[in-house]
């Protein structure tokens, strides 16, 4: 049973901030002296991010944007707002952004909300119940019988996991019409204090949402003219001895992300062998892929993929562009890349590729 993408939409916060201004804010909560400030500014400059959106940004006057959620540090032991405070803000802001991307997706698909039978929500930056799923049902007026699946805490590749769940639902029921929505508010989890790994995370992450409509190719209720491609297969590979390479934990003051310096090396050592075998199983090869939708976990992640796959610097240009414009929006990011692929009519097949805690490689093949 073929599962096709019949609609796609993305949404970003109303306001964004350039990386230089973001670094200035970060120094107020992370640096104790000028030496640390210089190091922080250097890490931000090397992030590959130029601008990024946050739901925390507030208008101050016509030409100034500020935020009050993170006050300046009061001392070395200050770790910022408690996790409960950050979670309360997620409960307010996340549904608004999710609804925005979901409505765009529905509008682009040519279907009515009454036709949606299943809802898959994806997030690793907040949890509450009733949550995003109920907000989507209420605001979009989805059927009260809509069946729900939540994909949580799976990190940057979470949208592939969500697509896998949606594909399974369609395989089980050819009449299923699945709305999949990813929403991430990474800016709610900025960490105070000077720790190089967390400074890097703070330089990269941003807020965003993306949604898909997924249905069977044989479902005659939805015009095939809206199809963006078929989800042929998804795959996973857990890299051995990598449990501490990438972590995502719930702390007392937000969710704590750690990205080890070993990640690029692990990608370079294991990625090509896995992909060569996996693609062959599905009648493809590295050279046959027309579009590489690689999650831009950071500039070094993209460089390590290029090294492992022996790519030139044009192959991942869309991933770099999305990182530069929007930052790392965790699981939502790859849907922004797919949106750009569709706009520029990048030849298929497309391969979605992301990395998450484990260290885990996740892939999806689209034709």
C-alpha positions in Angstrom: 0.0 0.0 0.0 1.6 3.3 -1.1 1.4 6.3 1.2 1.6 9.6 -0.6 2.2 13.1 0.7 -0.9 15.1 -0.4 -0.1 18.4 1.4 2.7 20.2 3.1 2.9 23.5 5.2 5.3 25.2 7.5 5.1 28.0 10.1 7.6 30.1 12.0 7.1 32.6 14.9 6.1 36.1 14.1 9.5 37.5 15.0 13.1 36.4 14.4 16.5 37.6 15.5 19.9 37.7 13.8 22.7 35.7 15.2 24.7 38.7 16.4 21.9 40.0 18.5 21.1 36.5 19.8 24.8 36.2 20.9 24.5 39.4 22.8 21.5 38.1 24.7 23.2 34.8 25.4 26.2 36.5 26.9 24.0 38.0 29.5 22.9 34.6 30.9 26.0 32.5 30.1 29.2 34.5 30.5 31.0 35.6 33.7 33.9 37.5 32.0 35.1 38.9 28.7 37.1 35.8 27.9 33.9 33.6 28.0 32.1 36.3 26.0 34.7 36.1 23.2 34.4 32.3 23.1 30.6 32.5 23.0 30.6 35.0 20.1 33.0 32.8 18.2 30.8 29.7 18.6 27.7 31.6 17.5 29.6 32.9 14.4 30.5 29.4 13.4 27.0 27.9 13.9 25.9 28.4 10.3 22.8 30.2 11.6 22.1 33.7 10.3 18.6 34.3 11.7 16.1 32.3 13.6 12.6 32.6 15.1 11.4 32.3 18.7 8.0 32.6 20.3 9.7 34.4 23.2 10.6 37.5 21.1 8.6 40.6 21.9 8.2 43.9 20.1 9.7 46.8 22.1 9.2 49.6 19.6 9.2 49.9 15.8 12.9 48.9 15.3 13.8 46.9 18.4 13.0 43.3 19.4 13.6 42.0 22.9 12.6 39.2 25.3 11.8 39.1 29.0 11.5 35.3 29.5 15.3 35.0 30.3 16.4 37.7 32.7 20.2 38.4 33.0 22.0 35.9 35.3 22.1 36.8 39.0 25.2 34.7 39.6 27.1 31.5 38.9 24.3 29.3 40.3 21.5 30.9 38.4 20.1 28.4 35.9 17.1 30.4 34.6 13.4 29.6 34.6 12.2 26.3 36.1 11.1 23.5 33.8 7.5 24.0 34.9 7.6 27.6 33.8 9.0 26.7 30.4 6.4 23.9 30.1 3.6 26.3 30.8 4.8 28.6 28.0 5.0 25.6 25.7 1.3 24.8 26.5 0.4 28.3 25.4 2.6 28.8 22.3 3.0 25.4 20.7 -0.7 24.9 19.7 -0.7 28.3 18.0 2.2 27.4 15.8 1.0 23.9 15.1 -2.4 25.1 14.1 -0.8 27.6 11.6 1.3 24.9 9.8 -1.6 22.4 9.9 -4.0 24.8 8.3 -1.6 25.6 5.5 -1.2 21.9 4.9 -4.9 21.3 4.7 -5.3 24.3 2.4 -2.6 22.9 0.1 -4.0 19.4 0.0 -7.4 20.1 -1.6 -9.2 18.1 1.1 -11.7 19.2 3.8 -11.1 18.8 7.5 -14.0 16.3 7.7 -11.9 13.8 5.6 -9.1 13.6 8.2 -9.3 10.3 10.1 -6.0 10.3 12.0 -3.6 12.8 13.7 0.1 12.2 14.4 1.8 14.9 16.5 5.5 15.1 16.9 7.5 17.1 19.5 10.4 16.8 21.9 10.3 20.3 23.4 7.2 20.1 25.6 4.5 17.9 26.9 1.0 18.6 28.4 -2.4 17.0 28.3 -4.8 17.8 26.8 -2.2 19.0 24.4 -1.3 19.9 20.8 -3.5 17.1 19.5 -6.7 18.3 21.2 -5.9 21.9 20.2 -5.7 20.8 16.6 -8.9 18.9 16.7 -10.7 21.8 18.4 -9.4 24.7 16.3 -9.4 23.0 12.9 -12.7 21.4 13.7 -11.4 17.9 12.9 -13.9 15.1 13.4 -14.3 14.2 17.0 -13.6 10.6 16.0 -10.1 11.5 14.8 -7.6 8.9 16.1 -4.4 10.2 17.6 -0.7 9.1 17.9 1.9 11.1 19.7 5.6 10.8 18.8 7.6 12.3 21.6 11.2 13.0 22.6 12.8 11.5 19.6 14.8 14.6 18.6 15.7 16.0 15.2 14.6 12.9 13.2 11.2 12.9 14.8 9.3 13.8 11.6 10.6 10.6 10.0 9.3 8.6 12.9 6.0 10.5 12.5 5.9 9.6 8.8 6.6 6.0 9.6 3.6 5.9 11.9 1.4 7.7 9.3 2.5 5.2 6.6 1.6 2.3 8.9 -1.9 3.8 9.5 -2.5 4.1 5.8 -1.2 0.6 5.2 -3.7 -0.7 7.8 -6.6 1.3 6.4 -6.5 2.5 2.7 -9.2 5.0 3.5 -7.2 6.7 6.2 -6.2 10.4 5.8 -3.5 11.3 8.2 -2.5 14.8 9.4 1.0 14.8 10.8 2.1 17.9 12.6 5.6 18.6 14.1 6.0 21.6 16.4 9.2 22.4 18.3 9.9 25.4 20.7 13.6 24.8 21.2 14.1 28.4 22.4 12.3 27.5 25.7 15.2 25.4 26.7 18.2 27.8 26.7 20.6 26.8 29.4 22.3 29.4 31.6 26.0 29.0 32.5 29.1 28.6 30.4 29.3 25.0 29.1 30.7 24.7 25.6 28.3 21.9 24.5 25.3 23.8 25.7 26.5 27.0 24.2 26.7 25.3 20.8 23.1 24.0 21.3 22.0 27.5 22.3 23.5 28.9 19.1 21.7 26.5 16.8 18.2 25.8 18.0 15.0 27.7 17.1 11.2 27.4 16.9 9.1 26.1 14.0 6.3 23.8 12.9 5.7 21.7 9.8 2.8 19.5 8.8 1.9 16.8 6.2 -1.2 15.2 4.8 -0.5 11.5 4.1 -3.0 9.2 2.4 -3.1 6.1 0.2 -2.4 6.5 -3.4 -5.6 4.6 -4.1 -7.7 7.0 -2.0 -9.9 8.6 -4.7 -11.2 11.3 -2.3 -8.0 13.3 -2.6 -6.8 14.7 -6.0 -3.6 13.1 -7.1 -2.5 16.4 -8.5 -1.6 17.5 -5.0 0.8 14.6 -4.4 4.3 15.6 -3.4 5.6 12.1 -3.6 5.3 8.5 -2.2 6.9 7.3 1.0 8.6 4.2 -0.4 10.3 3.1 2.8 11.8 4.3 6.1 14.8 2.8 7.9 16.9 3.1 11.1 20.4 2.3 12.2 21.7 2.5 15.8 25.4 3.3 15.8 27.3 1.0 18.2 28.9 2.5 21.4 27.4 5.9 20.9 25.0 6.3 23.8 26.7 9.5 25.1 27.2 11.1 21.7 23.9 12.9 21.7 21.6 13.2 24.7 18.4 15.1 25.5 17.4 15.0 29.2 14.7 16.7 31.3 16.5 18.9 33.9 15.2 21.2 36.7 15.7 24.2 34.4 14.5 23.0 31.0 15.5 20.1 28.7 19.3 19.7 28.5 20.8 18.9 25.1 24.3 17.6 24.8 26.1 17.2 21.4 29.5 15.4 21.8 32.5 16.3 19.6 32.5 12.6 18.6 29.3 12.9 16.5 30.9 13.9 13.2 33.4 11.1 13.4 30.7 8.5 14.1 28.7 9.8 11.1 31.8 9.6 8.9 32.6 6.0 10.1 29.1 4.4 9.8 26.8 6.4 7.5 28.0 5.4 4.0 28.0 1.7 4.7 24.5 1.8 6.1 23.1 3.9 3.3 24.7 1.9 0.5 23.2 -1.3 1.8 19.8 0.2 2.7 19.3 2.0 -0.6 20.3 -1.2 -2.6 17.4 -3.0 -0.8 15.0 -0.5 -2.3 16.4 -0.4 -5.8 18.4 2.8 -5.4 22.0 3.9 -4.9 23.8 6.9 -3.6 24.2 8.3 -7.1 20.5 7.8 -8.0 19.2 10.1 -5.2 18.1 13.4 -6.7 17.6 15.3 -3.5 19.3 14.8 -0.1 17.1 16.3 2.6 19.7 16.1 5.4 18.7 17.5 8.8 21.1 20.4 9.5 21.8 19.6 13.1 24.6 22.1 12.7 27.3 23.1 10.3 29.6 20.3 11.5 26.9 17.7 11.0 26.5 18.7 7.4 30.2 18.7 6.8 30.5 15.2 8.2 27.7 13.9 6.0 29.5 15.5 3.0 32.7 13.8 4.0 31.1 10.4 4.6 29.2 10.5 1.3 32.0 12.2 -0.7 29.6 15.0 -1.7 30.6 18.4 -3.1 29.4 21.5 -1.3 26.3 21.9 -3.6 24.6 18.6 -2.6 23.4 19.9 0.8 22.9 23.6 -0.2 19.2 23.5 0.7 19.9 22.1 4.1 22.5 24.9 4.7 20.0 27.5 3.5 17.3 26.3 5.9 19.8 26.3 8.8 20.9 29.8 7.9 17.4 31.2 7.6 15.6 29.4 10.4 18.2 27.6 12.7 17.8 24.0 13.9 14.0 23.6 14.6 14.6 20.0 15.6 12.0 17.6 14.1 10.2 20.3 12.1 13.4 21.2 10.1 13.3 18.5 7.5 9.8 19.5 6.5 11.1 23.0 5.6 13.7 21.2 3.4 11.0 19.2 1.6 9.0 22.4 1.1 12.0 24.0 -0.6 12.6 20.9 -2.7 9.1 21.1 -4.0 9.4 24.8 -4.7 12.6 24.3 -6.8 11.3 21.1 -8.3 14.3 19.1 -7.1 14.3 15.8 -9.1 13.2 12.7 -7.2 13.9 10.3 -5.5 14.5 12.3 -2.3 16.2 10.9 0.8 15.4 12.3 4.2 18.2 11.8 6.6 18.4 12.7 10.3 20.3 11.9 13.5 19.1 11.7 17.0 19.9 10.4 20.5 21.3 7.0 20.4 23.3 7.9 18.2 20.5 6.9 15.8 20.3 7.3 12.0 16.8 7.6 10.5 16.0 7.7 6.8 12.9 8.0 4.6 12.9 7.4 0.8 10.4 9.4 -1.3 9.7 8.9 -5.0 
